[in-house]
Amino acid sequence: MKHLRYLWYVLRHKWYVFQECARLGIPWAGIVHDWQKFTPAEWSPYATSFYGPWPYNDRPRWLVVAFDRAWLHHQHHGPHHHQYWVLREDDGPEHCLEMPERYVKEMVADWYGAGRALGNRPAPHDRYSEVRKWYRANFDKMLLNQKTRRRVEEMIGIDPWA
């Protein structure tokens, strides 16, 4: 049952991402979005983490490790994730590469699609209202190139001068 429930979530998510990618002029990105979630490296750890017998925050250690590996795989195979563009230096702090526009659009579509798949409805007059709330709550955890950050904020309607 967990696999069917997870499949239903992934398909909803992909549908909403596809719709948003098409609206942003990159429909192909919406079609191939998150293809790696269907690989053995990700499928079972995700399905078991989100729909298995344990609450997410009370999973056994082996599942936490399996999910962490799956999440790392997902980031490394999905250039629409901001983590994909972070270069960690051996001898110092990380720095972030600028994301190409196509991946910035897909990242915003991903955030939008995730919210919609989880039941969040955007305000009729402001499609990115929920995305902005999520972005503000997670801003401090995101390592983004400054140009990429400005582009994201422009897309979702955050005034840099406010």
Solvent accessible surface area in square Angstrom, and as a share of the most:
residue,aa,sasa,rsa
1,M,170,0.76
2,K,59,0.25
3,H,77,0.35
4,L,115,0.57
5,R,126,0.46
6,Y,2,0.01
7,L,60,0.30
8,W,157,0.55
9,Y,30,0.11
10,V,0,0.00
11,L,81,0.40
12,R,64,0.23
13,H,3,0.01
14,K,34,0.14
15,W,134,0.47
16,Y,42,0.16
17,V,0,0.00
18,F,60,0.25
19,Q,78,0.35
20,E,0,0.00
21,C,0,0.00
22,A,45,0.35
23,R,119,0.43
24,L,29,0.15
25,G,56,0.54
26,I,28,0.14
27,P,64,0.40
28,W,163,0.57
29,A,3,0.02
30,G,2,0.02
31,I,93,0.47
32,V,50,0.28
33,H,2,0.01
34,D,3,0.02
35,W,129,0.45
36,Q,1,0.00
37,K,19,0.08
38,F,90,0.38
39,T,32,0.19
40,P,127,0.80
41,A,48,0.37
42,E,0,0.00
43,W,45,0.16
44,S,56,0.36
45,P,19,0.12
46,Y,10,0.04
47,A,0,0.00
48,T,10,0.06
49,S,1,0.01
50,F,96,0.40
51,Y,51,0.19
52,G,20,0.20
53,P,106,0.67
54,W,89,0.31
55,P,91,0.57
56,Y,90,0.34
57,N,147,0.75
58,D,98,0.51
59,R,35,0.13
60,P,34,0.22
61,R,173,0.63
62,W,152,0.53
63,L,2,0.01
64,V,36,0.21
65,V,48,0.28
66,A,30,0.23
67,F,18,0.08
68,D,79,0.41
69,R,171,0.62
70,A,0,0.00
71,W,88,0.31
72,L,92,0.46
73,H,46,0.20
74,H,3,0.01
75,Q,18,0.08
76,H,106,0.47
77,H,79,0.35
78,G,1,0.01
79,P,31,0.19
80,H,5,0.02
81,H,19,0.09
82,H,22,0.10
83,Q,58,0.26
84,Y,89,0.34
85,W,40,0.14
86,V,28,0.16
87,L,81,0.40
88,R,159,0.58
89,E,74,0.33
90,D,155,0.80
91,D,137,0.71
92,G,38,0.36
93,P,112,0.70
94,E,60,0.27
95,H,85,0.38
96,C,25,0.15
97,L,85,0.42
98,E,91,0.41
99,M,8,0.03
100,P,61,0.38
101,E,74,0.33
102,R,80,0.29
103,Y,49,0.19
104,V,2,0.01
105,K,44,0.19
106,E,7,0.03
107,M,2,0.01
108,V,0,0.00
109,A,0,0.00
110,D,16,0.08
111,W,30,0.11
112,Y,14,0.05
113,G,0,0.00
114,A,31,0.24
115,G,14,0.14
116,R,44,0.16
117,A,4,0.03
118,L,128,0.63
119,G,58,0.56
120,N,62,0.32
121,R,172,0.63
122,P,30,0.19
123,A,30,0.23
124,P,142,0.89
125,H,166,0.74
126,D,38,0.20
127,R,85,0.31
128,Y,16,0.06
129,S,18,0.12
130,E,50,0.23
131,V,5,0.03
132,R,37,0.14
133,K,126,0.53
134,W,109,0.38
135,Y,2,0.01
136,R,145,0.53
137,A,77,0.60
138,N,26,0.13
139,F,79,0.33
140,D,132,0.68
141,K,151,0.64
142,M,9,0.04
143,L,64,0.32
144,L,16,0.08
145,N,36,0.18
146,Q,113,0.50
147,K,117,0.50
148,T,3,0.02
149,R,26,0.10
150,R,127,0.46
151,R,68,0.25
152,V,0,0.00
153,E,22,0.10
154,E,117,0.52
155,M,27,0.12
156,I,2,0.01
157,G,51,0.49
158,I,25,0.13
159,D,79,0.41
160,P,86,0.54
161,W,229,0.80
162,A,119,0.92
